[in-house]
Structure formats: C-alpha cells, structure tokens
Amino acid sequence: MPQGQPEGATLVYRRREDVIVTDLNEEVVLLDPVSVEMYSLAEVGRTVWQALPGTPEQVAEQVTASYDVEWNLALQDIRSLLGDLKAAGLVEAHAL
C-alpha cells in the first residue's frame, strides 16, 4: 500500500505523462526520461499499459476479454506488474 493511502483504499494506476512510449504492435517500449532507463512490455504487458488509467480489477477485465486466462490469476499478475511499474517510476497510484 503506498504511503499515505487509507487501508483498503481502491487504487487507480495512471501512466506517468512524461514517459516516452514506442508501440511496436506486439510490445511496447517505455523510456523514463528522468532515469534514462528503458523497459519493454510484451503482448500482455502492452495490454495492461494500454488499459491505464484503471484499477487492477478494471485492467483484469480487459486482459481476460483479450486472452484466455482466469480472472483471479490475471488479477494477481496485473497487481504484480503494476507494482513493478510503480517501483520503476513509470506509473503512479492514487486512491479513488
């Protein structure tokens, strides 16, 4: 849970506006202009990125509509990916 967020708060994840994005159809390449770090998200990660802004549950709905994956498993993986993207500074999380 991000600091300063109430326990049990629903988080909305948003892409950081200054991240430079190159869409290569089956993957997306992200460049953080502050750290000058480059990241690559494969097909499902690309879908997650494109589904933002949204809650993990909203993103899971989009992923399960596009891929043959169980919703609970998708949600678990999406939460993990969003945590990684937040730790890398590519997304921000805000309470609803």
VOMARVEX-32547 format. One line per field, with one value per residue: residue in one letter; x, y, z of N, C-alpha, C, O in turn; chain; residue number from 1. Coordinates in nm, 4 decimals, always signed. Example, Ala and Ser with C-alpha at 12.3 -4.5 7.8 and 13.67 -1.06 7.14 Angstrom:
# VOMARVEX-32547
residuo = c(A	S)
nc1 = c(+1.3190	+1.2850)
nc2 = c(-0.5690	-0.2250)
nc3 = c(+0.7800	+0.7080)
cac1 = c(+1.2300	+1.3670)
cac2 = c(-0.4500	-0.1060)
cac3 = c(+0.7800	+0.7140)
cc1 = c(+1.3200	+1.2900)
cc2 = c(-0.3300	+0.0030)
cc3 = c(+0.7800	+0.7870)
oc1 = c(+1.4236	+1.3409)
oc2 = c(-0.3319	+0.1138)
oc3 = c(+0.8465	+0.8039)
cadena = c(A	A)
num = c(1	2)
***
This chain:
# VOMARVEX-32547
residuo = c(M	P	Q	G	Q	P	E	G	A	T	L	V	Y	R	R	R	E	D	V	I	V	T	D	L	N	E	E	V	V	L	L	D	P	V	S	V	E	M	Y	S	L	A	E	V	G	R	T	V	W	Q	A	L	P	G	T	P	E	Q	V	A	E	Q	V	T	A	S	Y	D	V	E	W	N	L	A	L	Q	D	I	R	S	L	L	G	D	L	K	A	A	G	L	V	E	A	H	A	L)
nc1 = c(+0.0846	+0.0691	+0.2402	+0.0590	-0.1899	-0.5232	-0.6015	-0.7209	-0.8041	-0.9162	-0.7104	-0.6186	-0.4338	-0.2116	-0.0490	+0.2698	+0.2977	+0.5225	+0.6661	+0.8218	+0.6826	+0.7000	+0.5219	+0.5255	+0.3493	+0.3263	+0.4556	+0.5526	+0.7714	+0.9190	+1.0476	+1.1988	+1.2370	+1.3640	+1.5290	+1.6521	+1.6189	+1.5253	+1.2438	+1.0711	+0.7615	+0.5956	+0.3388	+0.0973	+0.1644	+0.1728	-0.0987	-0.1919	-0.0624	-0.1882	-0.4443	-0.4515	-0.5572	-0.6636	-0.8149	-0.6646	-0.8538	-1.0209	-0.8378	-0.7823	-1.0248	-1.0123	-0.7862	-0.8656	-1.0714	-0.9372	-0.7495	-0.7040	-0.7314	-0.7662	-0.9615	-0.8867	-0.6171	-0.5135	-0.5588	-0.3893	-0.1355	-0.1412	-0.1528	+0.1016	+0.2634	+0.1852	+0.2798	+0.5539	+0.5894	+0.5234	+0.7246	+0.9380	+0.8869	+0.7246	+0.4499	+0.1841	+0.0049	-0.3134	-0.5550	-0.9010)
nc2 = c(-0.1177	+0.2155	+0.4836	+0.6950	+0.6294	+0.5350	+0.2402	-0.0348	+0.1187	+0.1763	+0.1620	+0.3621	+0.3279	+0.5186	+0.6073	+0.7611	+1.0847	+1.1861	+0.9732	+0.8206	+0.6566	+0.3833	+0.2094	-0.1108	-0.2809	-0.5700	-0.5410	-0.2970	-0.0280	+0.1476	+0.4530	+0.6082	+0.9376	+1.0636	+0.8846	+0.7713	+0.5092	+0.2146	+0.0167	-0.2841	-0.4112	-0.7058	-0.8676	-0.9115	-0.7436	-0.5066	-0.4756	-0.4336	-0.1886	-0.0235	-0.0275	+0.1463	+0.4666	+0.2906	+0.0644	-0.2258	-0.4303	-0.3391	-0.3388	-0.6122	-0.7067	-0.6183	-0.7584	-1.0291	-1.0338	-1.0271	-1.2344	-1.5850	-1.6461	-1.7072	-1.4984	-1.4415	-1.5246	-1.3560	-1.1082	-1.1271	-1.1390	-0.8928	-0.7091	-0.7534	-0.6748	-0.4033	-0.3107	-0.3441	-0.1645	+0.0719	+0.0813	+0.1209	+0.3739	+0.4361	+0.4409	+0.5899	+0.5644	+0.6287	+0.6894	+0.6163)
nc3 = c(+0.0000	-0.0941	+0.0712	+0.2921	+0.1942	+0.2665	+0.4546	+0.2724	+0.0590	-0.2748	-0.5487	-0.8254	-1.1107	-1.3034	-1.6062	-1.6073	-1.7289	-1.8642	-1.9616	-2.2338	-2.5040	-2.7219	-2.9475	-3.0652	-3.1927	-3.1023	-2.8693	-2.6242	-2.5835	-2.3256	-2.2179	-1.9574	-1.9052	-1.6950	-1.5435	-1.7560	-1.8191	-1.9963	-2.0770	-2.1613	-2.2552	-2.3138	-2.5124	-2.3383	-2.1251	-2.2674	-2.3236	-2.0629	-2.0066	-2.1971	-2.0975	-1.8908	-1.7614	-1.4672	-1.2274	-1.0736	-1.0994	-1.3078	-1.5164	-1.5258	-1.6246	-1.8909	-1.9806	-1.9483	-2.1292	-2.3653	-2.3646	-2.3037	-2.0019	-1.6566	-1.4444	-1.1706	-1.1639	-1.3608	-1.2349	-1.0109	-1.1381	-1.2721	-1.0618	-0.9590	-1.1789	-1.2026	-0.9582	-1.0009	-1.2158	-1.0870	-0.8925	-1.0612	-1.1363	-1.3490	-1.3485	-1.1564	-0.8500	-0.7209	-0.4672	-0.5013)
cac1 = c(+0.0000	+0.1503	+0.2361	-0.0415	-0.3165	-0.6006	-0.6074	-0.8355	-0.8399	-0.9066	-0.6097	-0.6219	-0.2989	-0.2027	+0.0837	+0.3343	+0.2800	+0.6473	+0.7292	+0.8210	+0.6284	+0.7080	+0.4388	+0.5766	+0.2383	+0.3154	+0.5198	+0.5661	+0.8987	+0.8990	+1.1709	+1.1831	+1.3295	+1.4347	+1.6362	+1.7021	+1.6053	+1.4337	+1.1709	+0.9931	+0.6488	+0.5480	+0.1997	+0.0005	+0.2071	+0.1288	-0.2421	-0.2047	-0.0215	-0.2902	-0.5679	-0.4410	-0.5730	-0.7629	-0.7840	-0.6214	-0.9718	-1.0614	-0.7372	-0.8033	-1.1395	-0.9657	-0.6935	-0.9389	-1.1519	-0.8477	-0.6646	-0.7627	-0.6692	-0.8609	-0.9628	-0.8090	-0.4753	-0.4804	-0.5549	-0.2661	-0.0220	-0.1535	-0.1100	+0.2472	+0.3202	+0.1636	+0.3747	+0.6857	+0.5886	+0.5254	+0.8596	+1.0274	+0.8511	+0.6550	+0.3101	+0.1520	-0.1175	-0.3899	-0.6794	-1.0267)
cac2 = c(+0.0000	+0.3367	+0.5656	+0.7987	+0.5802	+0.4681	+0.0951	-0.0821	+0.2121	+0.1290	+0.2422	+0.3797	+0.3430	+0.6046	+0.6191	+0.8914	+1.1558	+1.2160	+0.8509	+0.8143	+0.5254	+0.3391	+0.0908	-0.1946	-0.3717	-0.6809	-0.4992	-0.1535	+0.0105	+0.2649	+0.5221	+0.7041	+1.0465	+1.1075	+0.7890	+0.7276	+0.3634	+0.1665	-0.1025	-0.3449	-0.4920	-0.7945	-0.8578	-0.8908	-0.6219	-0.3968	-0.4624	-0.3711	-0.0487	+0.0477	-0.0236	+0.2512	+0.4536	+0.1968	-0.0163	-0.3600	-0.5074	-0.2926	-0.3872	-0.7572	-0.7260	-0.6016	-0.8673	-1.1549	-1.0237	-1.0427	-1.3530	-1.6993	-1.6539	-1.6964	-1.3622	-1.4307	-1.5341	-1.2301	-1.0006	-1.1442	-1.0997	-0.7500	-0.6380	-0.7653	-0.5895	-0.2633	-0.2818	-0.3290	-0.0396	+0.1818	+0.0843	+0.1758	+0.5142	+0.4536	+0.4680	+0.6453	+0.5094	+0.7256	+0.6368	+0.6666)
cac3 = c(+0.0000	-0.0969	+0.1922	+0.2932	+0.1420	+0.3695	+0.4452	+0.1956	-0.0474	-0.4119	-0.6186	-0.9700	-1.1644	-1.4222	-1.6677	-1.5889	-1.8560	-1.9352	-2.0121	-2.3799	-2.5388	-2.8606	-2.9638	-3.1738	-3.2208	-3.0084	-2.7454	-2.6086	-2.5227	-2.2416	-2.1803	-1.8492	-1.9359	-1.5753	-1.5137	-1.8860	-1.8222	-2.0982	-2.0373	-2.2681	-2.2118	-2.4196	-2.5553	-2.2301	-2.0576	-2.3541	-2.2995	-1.9310	-2.0218	-2.2735	-2.0188	-1.7889	-1.6179	-1.4191	-1.1099	-1.1154	-1.1391	-1.4409	-1.6107	-1.5376	-1.7142	-2.0287	-2.0135	-1.9636	-2.2513	-2.4809	-2.3533	-2.2356	-1.8703	-1.5463	-1.3916	-1.0462	-1.1990	-1.4295	-1.1355	-0.9325	-1.2224	-1.3008	-0.9407	-0.9525	-1.2837	-1.1663	-0.8503	-1.0628	-1.2931	-0.9896	-0.8338	-1.1638	-1.1566	-1.4778	-1.3201	-1.0251	-0.7945	-0.6421	-0.4120	-0.5598)
cc1 = c(+0.0890	+0.1340	+0.1279	-0.1766	-0.3926	-0.6023	-0.7337	-0.8777	-0.8246	-0.8109	-0.6352	-0.4787	-0.3059	-0.0604	+0.1401	+0.3381	+0.4085	+0.7210	+0.7131	+0.7864	+0.6460	+0.6319	+0.4857	+0.4772	+0.2253	+0.3888	+0.5251	+0.6989	+0.8767	+1.0345	+1.1373	+1.2839	+1.4089	+1.5536	+1.7093	+1.7087	+1.5014	+1.3736	+1.0922	+0.8833	+0.5999	+0.3968	+0.0991	+0.0366	+0.1669	-0.0198	-0.2684	-0.1726	-0.1315	-0.4213	-0.5660	-0.4907	-0.6817	-0.7188	-0.7322	-0.7393	-1.0212	-0.9651	-0.7542	-0.9211	-1.0950	-0.8736	-0.7697	-1.0322	-1.0680	-0.7696	-0.7372	-0.6896	-0.7781	-0.8474	-0.8766	-0.6590	-0.4292	-0.4661	-0.4272	-0.1446	-0.0232	-0.1107	+0.0423	+0.3136	+0.3029	+0.2553	+0.5143	+0.6946	+0.5923	+0.6637	+0.9600	+0.9964	+0.7775	+0.5071	+0.2982	+0.0217	-0.1828	-0.5158	-0.7985	-1.0966)
cc2 = c(+0.1239	+0.4161	+0.6715	+0.7549	+0.5111	+0.3173	+0.0550	+0.0111	+0.1454	+0.2216	+0.2451	+0.4056	+0.4246	+0.6033	+0.7558	+0.9605	+1.1783	+1.0920	+0.8476	+0.6708	+0.5007	+0.2084	+0.0141	-0.3057	-0.4865	-0.6536	-0.3475	-0.1281	+0.1433	+0.3234	+0.6249	+0.8158	+1.0946	+1.0157	+0.7433	+0.5738	+0.3271	+0.0349	-0.1538	-0.4302	-0.5735	-0.7821	-0.8300	-0.7661	-0.4977	-0.3698	-0.3949	-0.2226	+0.0322	+0.0612	+0.0855	+0.3840	+0.3525	+0.1298	-0.1512	-0.4455	-0.4676	-0.3426	-0.5375	-0.7876	-0.7159	-0.7163	-0.9971	-1.1517	-1.0497	-1.1729	-1.4616	-1.7210	-1.6344	-1.5588	-1.3483	-1.4374	-1.4057	-1.1168	-1.0076	-1.0974	-0.9495	-0.6676	-0.6400	-0.6727	-0.4420	-0.2213	-0.2602	-0.1972	+0.0815	+0.1948	+0.1428	+0.3229	+0.5408	+0.4817	+0.5272	+0.5821	+0.6121	+0.6586	+0.6984	+0.7596)
cc3 = c(+0.0000	+0.0323	+0.1796	+0.2390	+0.2541	+0.3460	+0.3688	+0.0837	-0.1834	-0.4860	-0.7679	-1.0140	-1.2923	-1.4741	-1.6345	-1.7252	-1.9333	-1.9860	-2.1640	-2.4199	-2.6882	-2.8708	-3.0873	-3.2092	-3.1217	-2.8777	-2.7428	-2.5370	-2.4519	-2.2053	-2.0740	-1.8734	-1.8148	-1.5477	-1.6391	-1.8917	-1.9273	-2.0507	-2.1569	-2.2064	-2.3306	-2.4339	-2.4424	-2.1501	-2.1348	-2.3326	-2.1651	-1.9421	-2.0909	-2.1964	-1.9123	-1.8435	-1.5833	-1.2908	-1.1584	-1.1634	-1.2776	-1.5481	-1.6326	-1.6291	-1.8602	-2.0707	-2.0361	-2.0841	-2.3758	-2.4817	-2.2748	-2.1035	-1.7648	-1.4807	-1.2661	-1.0723	-1.2691	-1.3295	-1.0521	-1.0121	-1.2521	-1.1800	-0.9276	-1.0554	-1.2489	-1.0524	-0.9039	-1.1407	-1.2004	-0.9272	-0.9313	-1.1926	-1.2864	-1.4626	-1.1803	-0.9805	-0.7043	-0.5910	-0.4815	-0.4629)
oc1 = c(+0.1763	+0.0277	+0.1070	-0.2701	-0.3327	-0.6044	-0.8421	-0.9788	-0.7318	-0.8280	-0.6692	-0.4110	-0.3925	+0.0357	+0.0673	+0.3776	+0.4051	+0.8272	+0.6037	+0.8513	+0.6117	+0.6709	+0.4858	+0.5183	+0.1193	+0.3841	+0.5050	+0.7338	+0.8234	+1.1256	+1.0582	+1.4044	+1.5117	+1.6660	+1.8164	+1.7935	+1.4026	+1.4426	+1.0515	+0.9085	+0.5668	+0.3351	+0.0232	-0.0523	+0.1312	-0.0617	-0.3563	-0.2481	-0.1639	-0.5011	-0.6687	-0.4691	-0.7771	-0.6027	-0.7542	-0.7253	-1.0595	-1.0065	-0.7419	-0.9170	-1.1362	-0.8823	-0.7423	-1.0686	-1.1208	-0.7272	-0.8216	-0.5982	-0.8701	-0.7365	-0.8002	-0.5819	-0.3213	-0.3720	-0.3643	-0.0603	+0.0824	-0.0403	+0.1037	+0.4084	+0.3967	+0.3035	+0.5856	+0.7952	+0.6566	+0.7146	+1.0566	+1.0708	+0.7685	+0.4448	+0.3890	-0.0631	-0.1166	-0.5775	-0.7982	-1.2037)
oc2 = c(+0.1364	+0.4155	+0.7299	+0.8349	+0.4353	+0.2717	+0.1057	-0.0148	+0.0675	+0.3435	+0.1437	+0.4938	+0.4038	+0.5989	+0.8551	+0.9000	+1.1888	+1.1042	+0.8693	+0.5757	+0.5854	+0.1081	+0.0666	-0.4137	-0.4998	-0.7351	-0.2800	-0.1981	+0.2384	+0.2505	+0.7165	+0.7925	+1.1603	+1.0629	+0.6833	+0.5168	+0.3981	-0.0483	-0.0763	-0.5111	-0.5181	-0.6947	-0.7335	-0.6904	-0.3957	-0.2543	-0.3095	-0.1393	+0.1430	+0.1503	+0.1135	+0.4129	+0.3318	+0.1370	-0.1870	-0.5238	-0.5539	-0.3833	-0.5853	-0.8852	-0.7968	-0.7653	-1.0685	-1.2572	-1.0896	-1.2184	-1.4326	-1.8030	-1.5547	-1.5084	-1.2523	-1.3643	-1.3534	-1.0379	-0.9050	-1.0245	-0.8863	-0.5676	-0.5402	-0.6011	-0.3637	-0.1080	-0.1703	-0.1268	+0.1819	+0.3057	+0.2070	+0.3891	+0.6556	+0.5391	+0.5163	+0.5494	+0.6749	+0.5796	+0.8165	+0.8119)
oc3 = c(+0.0860	+0.0943	+0.0733	+0.2373	+0.3303	+0.2317	+0.3978	+0.0184	-0.2051	-0.4861	-0.8288	-0.9612	-1.3773	-1.3974	-1.6335	-1.8249	-2.0559	-2.0472	-2.2161	-2.3763	-2.7707	-2.8109	-3.1986	-3.2515	-3.0606	-2.7857	-2.8437	-2.4420	-2.5092	-2.1662	-2.0966	-1.8635	-1.8314	-1.5304	-1.6302	-1.9604	-1.9458	-1.9918	-2.2434	-2.1170	-2.4355	-2.3731	-2.4512	-2.1112	-2.0759	-2.3244	-2.1542	-1.8920	-2.0482	-2.2252	-1.8504	-1.9612	-1.6583	-1.2507	-1.2741	-1.2574	-1.3566	-1.6566	-1.7453	-1.7040	-1.9434	-2.1833	-2.1326	-2.1360	-2.4796	-2.5880	-2.1900	-2.0941	-1.7827	-1.4633	-1.2556	-1.0101	-1.2411	-1.3379	-1.0258	-0.9598	-1.2567	-1.1943	-0.8897	-1.0231	-1.2644	-1.0503	-0.8595	-1.1326	-1.2313	-0.9107	-0.8901	-1.2650	-1.3300	-1.5519	-1.0979	-1.0635	-0.6216	-0.6625	-0.5163	-0.4939)
cadena = c(A	A	A	A	A	A	A	A	A	A	A	A	A	A	A	A	A	A	A	A	A	A	A	A	A	A	A	A	A	A	A	A	A	A	A	A	A	A	A	A	A	A	A	A	A	A	A	A	A	A	A	A	A	A	A	A	A	A	A	A	A	A	A	A	A	A	A	A	A	A	A	A	A	A	A	A	A	A	A	A	A	A	A	A	A	A	A	A	A	A	A	A	A	A	A	A)
num = c(1	2	3	4	5	6	7	8	9	10	11	12	13	14	15	16	17	18	19	20	21	22	23	24	25	26	27	28	29	30	31	32	33	34	35	36	37	38	39	40	41	42	43	44	45	46	47	48	49	50	51	52	53	54	55	56	57	58	59	60	61	62	63	64	65	66	67	68	69	70	71	72	73	74	75	76	77	78	79	80	81	82	83	84	85	86	87	88	89	90	91	92	93	94	95	96)
***
